[in-house]
Amino acid sequence: MVVHGLLPKPLSANDVVVGQLLSHPLYPDRDCFYSDSAHEDVDSLNDTHIKTRYKDLFSVDAEGRFMAAYGAKFDLGRVYRQPNLLRVTAEQIIQRECQLPIAAFQFVCNDPDTQKWIYNHVKEKQTDTFYMIVGTTELHKATFKRARLQDAGASTRLSESVIEKNARVPRAIARQNSTLGGIGHEPHVSGIFGMDVRRCIARITTAVEPHQLGDIGYHWYYYPVENSPNKEQLAVGMGEALKADELRLMLDLTEEDVQTNLDAISQLSLDALSAAASPMLRPSSPALRGRSPSPHPLSKART
Protein backbone atom coordinates (compact mmCIF):
# COMPACT_ATOMS: atom_id res chain seq x y z
CA MET A 1 0.00 0.00 0.00
CA VAL A 2 1.59 3.25 -1.19
CA VAL A 3 0.87 6.62 0.38
CA HIS A 4 -0.68 9.12 -2.05
CA GLY A 5 1.35 12.27 -2.69
CA LEU A 6 2.85 12.83 0.78
CA LEU A 7 1.71 16.12 2.31
CA PRO A 8 4.37 18.36 3.88
CA LYS A 9 2.15 18.51 6.97
CA PRO A 10 -0.85 16.38 8.00
CA LEU A 11 -4.38 17.74 7.70
CA SER A 12 -7.45 17.02 9.78
CA ALA A 13 -9.59 14.23 8.34
CA ASN A 14 -12.61 16.46 8.98
CA ASP A 15 -11.34 19.09 6.53
CA VAL A 16 -10.86 17.11 3.32
CA VAL A 17 -12.94 14.56 1.42
CA VAL A 18 -12.80 12.90 -1.99
CA GLY A 19 -14.66 15.06 -4.52
CA GLN A 20 -13.86 18.35 -2.77
CA LEU A 21 -12.67 21.43 -4.69
CA LEU A 22 -10.01 23.64 -3.10
CA SER A 23 -8.40 26.96 -3.87
CA HIS A 24 -5.24 25.69 -2.12
CA PRO A 25 -4.56 21.98 -1.47
CA LEU A 26 -2.78 22.55 1.88
CA TYR A 27 -5.23 25.08 3.36
CA PRO A 28 -8.76 23.67 2.94
CA ASP A 29 -10.12 26.22 5.39
CA ARG A 30 -9.34 29.14 3.06
CA ASP A 31 -11.86 28.42 0.31
CA CYS A 32 -13.40 25.12 -0.72
CA PHE A 33 -16.56 23.61 -2.17
CA TYR A 34 -18.25 20.23 -2.01
CA SER A 35 -21.12 19.33 -4.32
CA ASP A 36 -23.97 17.81 -2.33
CA SER A 37 -25.91 16.93 -5.49
CA ALA A 38 -22.93 14.97 -6.89
CA HIS A 39 -22.25 13.24 -3.59
CA GLU A 40 -23.81 9.86 -4.42
CA ASP A 41 -22.30 9.72 -7.92
CA VAL A 42 -18.83 10.51 -6.64
CA ASP A 43 -19.11 8.04 -3.76
CA SER A 44 -20.14 5.29 -6.17
CA LEU A 45 -16.72 5.62 -7.82
CA ASN A 46 -14.76 5.47 -4.57
CA ASP A 47 -12.89 2.46 -3.22
CA THR A 48 -11.63 2.15 0.35
CA HIS A 49 -8.69 0.06 1.59
CA ILE A 50 -7.88 -0.44 5.28
CA LYS A 51 -4.73 -1.99 6.65
CA THR A 52 -3.78 -2.47 10.30
CA ARG A 53 -0.35 -2.22 11.95
CA TYR A 54 1.06 0.03 9.25
CA LYS A 55 4.74 1.05 9.21
CA ASP A 56 6.61 3.55 7.08
CA LEU A 57 9.73 5.68 6.97
CA PHE A 58 9.38 9.41 6.29
CA SER A 59 12.11 11.92 5.49
CA VAL A 60 11.85 15.54 6.62
CA ASP A 61 13.60 18.46 4.94
CA ALA A 62 15.60 21.21 6.65
CA GLU A 63 12.46 23.36 6.98
CA GLY A 64 10.55 20.66 8.88
CA ARG A 65 8.30 19.52 6.02
CA PHE A 66 7.57 15.88 5.23
CA MET A 67 9.49 15.17 2.05
CA ALA A 68 9.12 11.50 1.03
CA ALA A 69 7.71 8.16 2.20
CA TYR A 70 9.91 5.12 1.62
CA GLY A 71 7.77 2.27 2.97
CA ALA A 72 8.50 -0.31 5.67
CA LYS A 73 10.84 -2.22 3.33
CA PHE A 74 12.73 0.76 1.99
CA ASP A 75 15.50 0.94 -0.57
CA LEU A 76 18.73 1.59 1.32
CA GLY A 77 20.15 3.66 -1.52
CA ARG A 78 17.29 6.16 -1.34
CA VAL A 79 17.62 6.90 2.39
CA TYR A 80 21.37 6.44 2.93
CA ARG A 81 22.18 10.16 2.83
CA GLN A 82 18.93 11.44 4.34
CA PRO A 83 19.85 13.17 7.63
CA ASN A 84 16.33 13.60 8.97
CA LEU A 85 14.34 10.35 9.11
CA LEU A 86 11.26 9.44 11.13
CA ARG A 87 9.89 5.97 11.76
CA VAL A 88 6.09 6.01 11.48
CA THR A 89 3.88 3.36 13.06
CA ALA A 90 0.08 3.57 12.84
CA GLU A 91 -2.76 1.42 14.11
CA GLN A 92 -4.50 1.81 10.77
CA ILE A 93 -3.98 3.27 7.33
CA ILE A 94 -7.18 4.11 5.46
CA GLN A 95 -7.00 4.88 1.77
CA ARG A 96 -9.96 6.30 -0.12
CA GLU A 97 -9.47 6.44 -3.86
CA CYS A 98 -11.63 7.41 -6.81
CA GLN A 99 -11.45 4.74 -9.50
CA LEU A 100 -12.45 7.13 -12.31
CA PRO A 101 -11.22 10.66 -11.45
CA ILE A 102 -12.28 12.17 -14.78
CA ALA A 103 -15.84 10.86 -14.40
CA ALA A 104 -15.98 12.18 -10.83
CA PHE A 105 -14.75 15.57 -12.05
CA GLN A 106 -17.54 15.67 -14.62
CA PHE A 107 -20.16 14.70 -12.03
CA VAL A 108 -18.99 17.55 -9.79
CA CYS A 109 -18.76 20.13 -12.56
CA ASN A 110 -22.26 19.29 -13.87
CA ASP A 111 -23.65 20.77 -10.67
CA PRO A 112 -24.77 24.40 -11.31
CA ASP A 113 -23.61 25.31 -7.78
CA THR A 114 -20.13 24.02 -8.64
CA GLN A 115 -20.09 26.11 -11.81
CA LYS A 116 -21.06 29.17 -9.78
CA TRP A 117 -18.23 28.52 -7.27
CA ILE A 118 -15.67 28.08 -10.06
CA TYR A 119 -16.91 31.17 -11.90
CA ASN A 120 -16.63 33.31 -8.75
CA HIS A 121 -13.22 31.78 -8.00
CA VAL A 122 -11.91 32.93 -11.39
CA LYS A 123 -13.52 36.36 -11.16
CA GLU A 124 -12.68 37.21 -7.54
CA LYS A 125 -9.28 35.58 -7.08
CA GLN A 126 -7.98 36.45 -10.54
CA THR A 127 -6.58 32.95 -10.99
CA ASP A 128 -7.60 30.12 -13.26
CA THR A 129 -6.23 27.35 -11.04
CA PHE A 130 -8.03 25.27 -8.44
CA TYR A 131 -7.70 21.69 -7.19
CA MET A 132 -9.81 18.59 -6.71
CA ILE A 133 -9.20 15.77 -4.23
CA VAL A 134 -9.62 12.29 -5.75
CA GLY A 135 -7.83 10.24 -3.10
CA THR A 136 -6.73 10.45 0.54
CA THR A 137 -4.39 8.50 2.81
CA GLU A 138 -5.35 8.68 6.47
CA LEU A 139 -3.22 7.41 9.33
CA HIS A 140 -5.04 6.55 12.54
CA LYS A 141 -3.10 6.76 15.82
CA ALA A 142 0.30 7.21 14.21
CA THR A 143 3.42 7.48 16.38
CA PHE A 144 6.73 9.03 15.31
CA LYS A 145 10.27 8.33 16.42
CA ARG A 146 13.63 9.58 15.27
CA ALA A 147 15.26 6.94 13.04
CA ARG A 148 18.91 6.45 12.11
CA LEU A 149 20.57 3.76 10.05
CA GLN A 150 22.71 1.34 12.01
CA ASP A 151 25.97 -0.27 10.87
CA ALA A 152 27.04 2.97 9.17
CA GLY A 153 24.33 2.42 6.57
CA ALA A 154 25.58 -1.02 5.59
CA SER A 155 22.15 -2.53 6.32
CA THR A 156 18.51 -1.47 6.57
CA ARG A 157 18.49 -1.83 10.36
CA LEU A 158 17.26 1.26 12.19
CA SER A 159 17.87 2.62 15.66
CA GLU A 160 14.94 4.60 17.04
CA SER A 161 14.76 7.32 19.70
CA VAL A 162 12.36 9.95 20.98
CA ILE A 163 12.07 13.03 18.79
CA GLU A 164 14.26 15.71 20.34
CA LYS A 165 12.86 18.97 21.67
CA ASN A 166 12.62 21.81 19.10
CA ALA A 167 13.21 19.35 16.25
CA ARG A 168 12.44 20.61 12.75
CA VAL A 169 9.37 18.47 12.10
CA PRO A 170 5.77 19.34 11.12
CA ARG A 171 4.12 21.24 13.96
CA ALA A 172 1.21 18.81 14.10
CA ILE A 173 3.48 16.05 15.45
CA ALA A 174 5.53 18.33 17.71
CA ARG A 175 3.03 20.72 19.30
CA GLN A 176 1.59 19.74 22.64
CA ASN A 177 -1.75 21.39 21.86
CA SER A 178 -2.15 20.10 18.33
CA THR A 179 -5.70 19.35 17.25
CA LEU A 180 -4.35 16.18 15.64
CA GLY A 181 -2.71 14.96 18.82
CA GLY A 182 1.03 15.41 19.17
CA ILE A 183 4.20 14.19 20.77
CA GLY A 184 4.23 15.24 24.43
CA HIS A 185 0.45 15.61 24.65
CA GLU A 186 -0.94 12.43 23.18
CA PRO A 187 1.21 9.48 22.13
CA HIS A 188 -0.25 9.49 18.63
CA VAL A 189 -1.45 11.65 15.74
CA SER A 190 -4.41 10.97 13.44
CA GLY A 191 -5.05 12.79 10.19
CA ILE A 192 -4.60 12.95 6.41
CA PHE A 193 -0.95 12.42 5.48
CA GLY A 194 -1.29 11.92 1.73
CA MET A 195 -3.62 13.05 -1.06
CA ASP A 196 -4.18 12.43 -4.73
CA VAL A 197 -4.99 16.02 -5.63
CA ARG A 198 -5.41 17.10 -9.25
CA ARG A 199 -4.59 20.51 -10.67
CA CYS A 200 -7.61 21.98 -12.46
CA ILE A 201 -8.00 24.99 -14.75
CA ALA A 202 -11.05 27.17 -15.36
CA ARG A 203 -11.46 29.92 -17.95
CA ILE A 204 -14.30 32.18 -18.96
CA THR A 205 -14.16 32.12 -22.76
CA THR A 206 -16.35 31.92 -25.86
CA ALA A 207 -16.96 28.91 -28.07
CA VAL A 208 -14.73 30.31 -30.84
CA GLU A 209 -11.78 31.11 -28.57
CA PRO A 210 -8.94 28.59 -29.08
CA HIS A 211 -7.16 26.71 -26.31
CA GLN A 212 -3.61 27.48 -25.19
CA LEU A 213 -0.63 25.15 -25.54
CA GLY A 214 -0.60 24.70 -21.77
CA ASP A 215 -4.08 23.19 -21.96
CA ILE A 216 -2.73 20.02 -23.56
CA GLY A 217 -3.05 17.04 -21.22
CA TYR A 218 -6.18 18.36 -19.48
CA HIS A 219 -9.64 16.81 -19.80
CA TRP A 220 -12.09 19.63 -20.64
CA TYR A 221 -15.79 20.27 -20.14
CA TYR A 222 -17.78 23.35 -21.21
CA TYR A 223 -20.79 25.03 -19.64
CA PRO A 224 -22.69 28.12 -20.88
CA VAL A 225 -22.65 31.13 -18.58
CA GLU A 226 -26.22 32.17 -17.80
CA ASN A 227 -27.34 35.69 -18.70
CA SER A 228 -24.09 36.40 -20.53
CA PRO A 229 -24.52 38.96 -23.34
CA ASN A 230 -21.44 37.68 -25.15
CA LYS A 231 -22.45 34.02 -24.99
CA GLU A 232 -19.58 33.22 -22.65
CA GLN A 233 -18.81 29.71 -21.55
CA LEU A 234 -17.03 28.27 -18.53
CA ALA A 235 -14.29 25.89 -19.65
CA VAL A 236 -12.99 23.60 -16.90
CA GLY A 237 -10.21 21.05 -17.23
CA MET A 238 -8.59 18.43 -14.98
CA GLY A 239 -4.87 17.70 -15.19
CA GLU A 240 -2.41 15.31 -13.60
CA ALA A 241 -1.86 14.65 -9.89
CA LEU A 242 0.44 16.95 -7.93
CA LYS A 243 3.67 15.28 -6.85
CA ALA A 244 4.92 15.26 -3.26
CA ASP A 245 7.68 17.77 -4.11
CA GLU A 246 5.13 20.16 -5.61
CA LEU A 247 2.96 19.95 -2.50
CA ARG A 248 5.98 20.48 -0.27
CA LEU A 249 6.93 23.69 -2.05
CA MET A 250 3.37 24.99 -1.76
CA LEU A 251 3.47 25.07 2.04
CA ASP A 252 3.45 28.66 3.32
CA LEU A 253 6.49 28.54 5.57
CA THR A 254 6.06 32.17 6.59
CA GLU A 255 2.61 31.40 7.99
CA GLU A 256 3.93 28.25 9.67
CA ASP A 257 6.83 30.14 11.27
CA VAL A 258 4.53 32.91 12.52
CA GLN A 259 2.23 30.34 14.13
CA THR A 260 5.22 28.58 15.70
CA ASN A 261 6.39 31.88 17.20
CA LEU A 262 2.89 32.61 18.51
CA ASP A 263 2.81 29.18 20.12
CA ALA A 264 6.19 29.84 21.76
CA ILE A 265 5.05 33.26 23.01
CA SER A 266 1.84 31.77 24.40
CA GLN A 267 3.84 29.10 26.22
CA LEU A 268 6.19 31.73 27.68
CA SER A 269 3.18 33.72 28.89
CA LEU A 270 1.75 30.64 30.58
CA ASP A 271 5.12 29.96 32.19
CA ALA A 272 5.30 33.54 33.45
CA LEU A 273 1.80 33.36 34.93
CA SER A 274 2.65 30.08 36.58
CA ALA A 275 5.81 31.55 38.07
CA ALA A 276 3.96 34.65 39.29
CA ALA A 277 1.42 32.47 41.09
CA SER A 278 4.15 30.54 42.87
CA PRO A 279 4.08 30.86 46.70
CA MET A 280 7.91 31.10 46.55
CA LEU A 281 7.60 34.66 45.22
CA ARG A 282 6.95 37.56 47.66
CA PRO A 283 4.88 40.57 46.54
CA SER A 284 8.09 42.66 46.52
CA SER A 285 9.93 40.16 44.36
CA PRO A 286 11.56 41.73 41.27
CA ALA A 287 9.84 39.09 39.12
CA LEU A 288 6.47 40.56 40.13
CA ARG A 289 7.63 44.14 39.59
CA GLY A 290 8.30 43.43 35.91
CA ARG A 291 12.12 43.63 36.09
CA SER A 292 14.96 41.31 36.93
CA PRO A 293 17.34 41.72 39.88
CA SER A 294 20.45 43.82 39.30
CA PRO A 295 23.46 41.71 38.31
CA HIS A 296 25.53 43.82 40.78
CA PRO A 297 23.67 43.90 44.15
CA LEU A 298 26.35 46.12 45.71
CA SER A 299 26.01 48.81 43.05
CA LYS A 300 23.44 50.75 45.15
CA ALA A 301 25.82 50.89 48.10
CA ARG A 302 28.46 52.56 45.93
CA THR A 303 26.17 55.39 44.79
Helices and strands as residue ranges (DSSP letters): E 6-11, E 21-22, E 32-33, H 39-43, E 46-60, E 66-69, H 76-79, E 85-98, H 101-109, H 112-125, E 129-149, G 151-153, E 158-161, H 171-174, E 189-206, G 213-215, E 219-224, E 232-241, H 244-249, H 253-276, H 299-302
